[in-house]
Amino acid sequence: MSLPLTGIRVLDLSNVLAGPFCGYHLARLGAEVIKVENPNGGDLARRLGGDPQRAERLQGLSFVAVNAGKQSVALDLKSQAGKDAFLRLASEADVVLENFRPKVMERLGLGFDILSKCNQRLVYCAISGFGQNGPWSARPAYDQIVQGLSGAMSVTGDAASAPLRTGFPISDTISGLTAAFAIAAALVEQRHTGRGRFIDVSLLEATIAAMGWVVSNHLNAGVEPQPMGNENFTAAPSGTFRTATGPLNIAANEQKQYRTFCDLIGRSDLKTDPRFAKREARKLNRTSLNEELNAALSSRPAEEWEGLLNASGVPAGCVLTVPQILQQPQLLGRNFVETLPTEQAGDSPLRITRPGFRLDEEFPVPSPPPSLGADTERWLARLGYADREIEQMVSSGAAGTPRQGEVHFPLVRAATDGAA
């Protein structure tokens, strides 16, 4: 099978989440993604996740989530030998991806200006907290910091709970997808013109850009965004409602849906009530409307209402936990969770999720996430290094192999937000 990015080589110097999530998508699309990691522990995410034993072996479950299908070359980019080896790699690569703070690669002598001289076709993507310039560019950034600065936390939760962080690192995740999109676009241009590009992805800007409707209402209508909890600011009734067994999301956003909804719950009178008859009136009186609806919905379980409403064209869905949704026939039938091949006898199988898109051919199951430096010797030999030179690089610490990576590193017990 030939995937869209077959033949593309990516050097992924990134850590934790934003960059690795980008690289994971490129790998699943067929790119050859080589993680270039520090021999002294590699990607921080190798030591993060819910299984302490795997984390001590530098295969933390946070690392597993976004690094399947990649290779690992361990180089100390602060050493001259490590820099020289990286320059050889970059001369044959299509993409360099990194999420260091701005100017780190320049200080190492490996910035875009240097790399593009040895490879004018190189697409270079730098992910950082705030972008490559501006008064905040040198500040450290984690996902939670960016969520707070972007305004996302200010509109998450309700009046009692906001500001509230989302339940997963949304700024890192959005930035990774933004970077993958930009890289893919630059590769199209590269194929046509032979030209490389420098791509500057900011966690802050990617997050704000994803808040398009909220931001547009403020910029163009002067609306001050407010936290509305599970309510939808664009329509009513649209939010989370109480049933006999638990919460149920209902989105009767269109007039036809609202009228059907009223009939289904036995409250046809709400269709003509002047407080609720029209769309804007419902938004102004959503508290009173929700009281009426919650009382009517309390007569049946959430699952019954879900089936009844969807069958009549009114969007509805139970509020599920992660374990619950992963067991639903919709995901099971589409094989959304994949089991990776085990590397060693006795290892328990690892499972990961597919990307959120499908191609017209089936994705191959990727190889397991690489051990630190798993491909160092092979790539150094491919780049022209003699066995003696490779041994010297490994013994000096300029390069690393799995033998060095077997040393146990202390677990990182801090928050698992992705570093930029």
CORJO-V161840 format. One line per field, one symbol per residue. ss: DSSP state (H for helix, E for strand, - for the rest). burial: # if it has 9 or more other C-alpha atoms within 8 Angstrom, else .. A space follows every 10 residues. Layout:
# CORJO-V161840
ss->???
burial->???
This chain:
# CORJO-V161840
ss->--------EE EE-----HHH HHHHHHHH-- -EEEEEE--- ---HHHH--- -HHHHH---- HHHHHHH--- EEEEE----H HHHHHHHHHH H---EEEE-- ---HHHH--- -HHHHHHH-- --EEEEEE-- ---------- -EHHHHHHHH --HHH----- ---------H HHHHHHHHHH HHHHHHHHHH HHH---EEEE EEHHHHHHHH -HHHHHHHHH H--------- -------EEE EE----EEEE E---HHHHHH HHHH---HHH H-------HH HHHH-HHHHH HHHHHHH--- -HHHHHHHHH H---EEEE-- -HHHHH--HH HHH---EEE- ---------- EEE------- ---------- -----HHHHH HH----HHHH HHHHHH--EE -HHHH----- --------E-
burial->....##.### ########## ########## #########. #########. .#.####### ########## #######... .##.###### #.######## ##..##.#.# ##.###.### ########## ##....#... ####.###.# ########.. .####...## ########## .##..##.## ...####### ########.. #...####.. ......##.. .#..###### ####..#### ###.#.#### ####..##.# #....####. ###.##..## ..##.###.# ##..##.### ...###.#.. ....##.... ##...##### .#.......# .#........ ......#### #######.## #.#.#....# ..##..#### ##..#...#. #.....####
